[in-house]
Amino acid sequence: MKNILLTSCFLVLCCCMVSNAVAQPFTLDKKLKVVKLQLENQKDWKGAKGIAGVGKLSPKGEFFYVKGASMFQPIDVFLVGPDGKNARMEIVKNNWEDIELKGSTTDAPDGIANLKLRSYGDFGIRVYSDTDEGDYQLVVYASPEVKNNLPSPFVKMDAAKENTDSKKTEATVDDNSNAVNSGGQNKILWIAGGIIAVLLLIILVLLKNKKGKTLILLAPISILLQPTPLYAQSWQMQKHLSQIKEIMESKNAENILKKLKELKEQGVSIKELLEAYTGIGDCMDLPMPPGMPSIPSFCAEEEEGAASTVSDSRGDCARCFVEARAEFEKVRHNLEQLRVIYKCTKDFSKKAIAFGDNTSGIHAVSGLAWQAQKVKIEASVKDMEKAYDLKYVELIGKLQESLIALANCEEQFGTRDWYDRYGYMFYEFVKEKYKRSGE
């Protein structure tokens, strides 16, 4: 129940940070009509989401922003135009003038334009053509989350060597006074670790009473960055993908459904899959912090880059490690997600302010009104920074708990003082690398 509550709180925080701070592409043009495309769960593939609809081509184009996908979901955008007509689409992130990806139906061999992307929040789509004639069909499909792409820090430990080393250490302690001093240092480390754990628990208890207030403080930026959506005149009802044949010519509908089936059945590696989808926004492909230390483990991973969960085929080792390793990996993903969302949210806010500063006089927005709005955006960013710090403390505490649980498993297989020797080093690395820099 506790894990479910913590996971729910994390999701609420991420939703607030994404939906409130990283909203639809920023604009000061009050006349711009933007349609929201809310992705819906797909029954035939757990974790997948999608939406489809019909619009009318024009040189000015029609504008949409997509909601509902996580930063871990590969997203496919399909565009079908009328026969003989070139339908075009643009993908944007920060504002409608900053184009990330382009595609057209005439450039596609089968006449179906397909752009592949990953996004940490809402993103925009503009559909247009060189003429005013004909309808188009737009399909947005988000495949289930792909999370097991973090490199595993675990390396195989020689259990026999560890037992031998432990015995040698015990013999040396009896005969060597220097080893006695070393044992004293280990005790100090244990005491220090205990004090840190107690302080973290106290902080977490105090933060629980403040969490609701912190999340509420994030609300104003959503009002600033999300103008009220106005529906484009030609856009028809949005359909679930199971109803795609109702809005699309039979041949094109079959081709789209075939492509969706191929997405579900593709057998490519995680690395190849992610490389095929472009991260939009400057921070989507933010590399993990360099210098991650290796952690010797009795139950190390066999494949580099695989998710750090141990198969039940390893018997007693698996039964001991699987739960602690799964919690360890979940915390790593949450920390990485928090880091990317924070960095990209900061960048989005900076670009929104820069865009507003440069164009405030063009769209009939007075300089005084824009300055007032700018101050509110900056205040909301500070609230977001506070939310990051609160969640960081919570996740670092969970990381330490998972490492201690792993240490208990390692001890059962002959590795003494595993946390002091290996786990603590990894904990300190993550604690330092994911701490907000304050910039």
Secondary structure as GFF3:
##gff-version 3
##sequence-region A 1 439
A	DSSP	alpha_helix	2	16	.	.	.	ID=ss1
A	DSSP	pi_helix	17	21	.	.	.	ID=ss2
A	DSSP	beta_strand	34	38	.	.	.	ID=ss3
A	DSSP	beta_strand	40	41	.	.	.	ID=ss4
A	DSSP	beta_strand	49	56	.	.	.	ID=ss5
A	DSSP	beta_strand	62	67	.	.	.	ID=ss6
A	DSSP	beta_strand	75	80	.	.	.	ID=ss7
A	DSSP	beta_strand	87	92	.	.	.	ID=ss8
A	DSSP	beta_strand	99	104	.	.	.	ID=ss9
A	DSSP	three_ten_helix	105	107	.	.	.	ID=ss10
A	DSSP	beta_strand	112	118	.	.	.	ID=ss11
A	DSSP	beta_strand	123	129	.	.	.	ID=ss12
A	DSSP	beta_strand	135	142	.	.	.	ID=ss13
A	DSSP	beta_strand	154	156	.	.	.	ID=ss14
A	DSSP	alpha_helix	159	175	.	.	.	ID=ss15
A	DSSP	alpha_helix	177	208	.	.	.	ID=ss16
A	DSSP	alpha_helix	211	217	.	.	.	ID=ss17
A	DSSP	alpha_helix	220	225	.	.	.	ID=ss18
A	DSSP	three_ten_helix	241	246	.	.	.	ID=ss19
A	DSSP	alpha_helix	250	265	.	.	.	ID=ss20
A	DSSP	alpha_helix	270	275	.	.	.	ID=ss21
A	DSSP	beta_strand	278	279	.	.	.	ID=ss22
A	DSSP	beta_strand	295	297	.	.	.	ID=ss23
A	DSSP	three_ten_helix	312	314	.	.	.	ID=ss24
A	DSSP	alpha_helix	316	359	.	.	.	ID=ss25
A	DSSP	alpha_helix	367	412	.	.	.	ID=ss26
A	DSSP	alpha_helix	418	418	.	.	.	ID=ss27
A	DSSP	pi_helix	419	423	.	.	.	ID=ss28
A	DSSP	alpha_helix	424	433	.	.	.	ID=ss29
###
